[in-house]
Amino acid sequence: MTPATMLSTILREAGSARPYADSLPLTFEQIPVPEPRAGEVLVRIERASLCHSDLSVIDGSRVRPLPMALGHEAAGTVSALGDGVDDLAIGDRVVLVFVPSCGDCRACLSGRPALCHRGAAANGTGDLLHGPAVLSGSAGERINHHLGVSAFSQYAVVARESVVVIDHDVPFDVAAMFGCAALTGIGAVLNTGAFAPGQSVIVFGLGAVGLMAVMAAAQVSGATVIAIDPLPEKQALALRCGADHVGAPGQAAELVRTHAGDGVDLAIEAVGSARVMEACLALLTRGGALVSVGLPHPEQTITTPALQFAGLGRRLLGSYMGDSVPSRDIPAYLQLWRDGRLPVELLHTDTRPLFDLNDSLDALVAGDVVRRLFVMHTE
């Protein structure tokens, strides 16, 4: 039976000072469990992951309406169904997706549901695809949803379009990473970058998204995969994920010259830095592409020679959620995991109780964790 209230992680003010273990930007509150409306689903959250996109809301670089119940990468079990949801069953295991797709806007109709106009609008206002926010605090005040998910809670009401059903053989610790890191990193390589056999790629930034990109590129026959990060432990992890060559940012140009000649075919920028984007463009061969998946601060701008685009055929491509079609891509990526070709367990740093979130923000900033997962329930 679903309880009347649930524990939820709330951000009431952005821009708290670091260390977050002292400023405690996140509060843990008992709030009512909402009922799903028509077209919505109530999900019992089993595992949720901490991601830099969560941190970008906390530090204020991604402005969102507050207060907000945070968390967007998670897996759980269907607990209740709203009217009209007849293709799911109570007890189904699901991965939550942070962009619900309406199916009717120009992006959805062109086969790019990750760019859904209505989904983006709802996410920007803290609402759900089928209606306004349903979360409220103990005093009755509105609590906004984070990217239509709000997964750092024991339960989440989400649009039907925000869940993908998975088989029961997938552990929640694995499944949780497929809603953001896998879709974004793998999709950047295979969907946006259209990485082809025999090509070369350099990945800057070896967090979960960058390492997923490394794993994806390593699946492609004859590929040369170069991985860049300032932390030696991240470089070592990239080798375990399938990278052929690793190094620090200052070694990138020499690694490209040695292993990719006049430049790489594809560069993945997973840092969220305008300066790294500029560096990536300079490392491309003729006709090469830079895929930007990181989230730079809104005030950052890039300065780069304009002639390279027409003169050298270089391309700069944005990739949101890896240009994924979640209902297609999550099952396909999970099959790669089953086949032993996508060792996502390597990215799972550890699992902690929900109350460790504030301390974990500092660990994420320091690069001490790749994917830390959180347990919502004690039973």
Buried (B, 14 or more C-beta within 10 A) or exposed (E): EEEEEBBBBBBBEBEBEEBBEEBBBBEBBBBBBBEBBEBBBBBBBBBBBBBBBBBBBBBEBBEBBBBBBBBBBBBBBBBBBBEEBEEBEEEBBBBBBBBBBBEEBEBBEEEBBBBBBBBBEBBEBBBBBBEEBBBEBEEEEBBBBBBBBBBBBBBBBBBBBBBBBBEEEBBBBBBBBBBBBBBBBBBBBBBBBBBEEEBBBBBBBBBBBBBBBBBBBBBBEEBBBBBBBEEEEBBBBBBEBBBBBBBBBEBBBEBBEEBBEEBBBBBBBBBBBBEBBBBBBBBBBEEBBBBBBBBBEEEEEBEBEEEBEEEBEBBBBEBBBBBBBBBEBBBEBBEBBEEEBBBBEBBBBEBBEBEBBBBBBBBBBEBEBBBBBBBBEEE
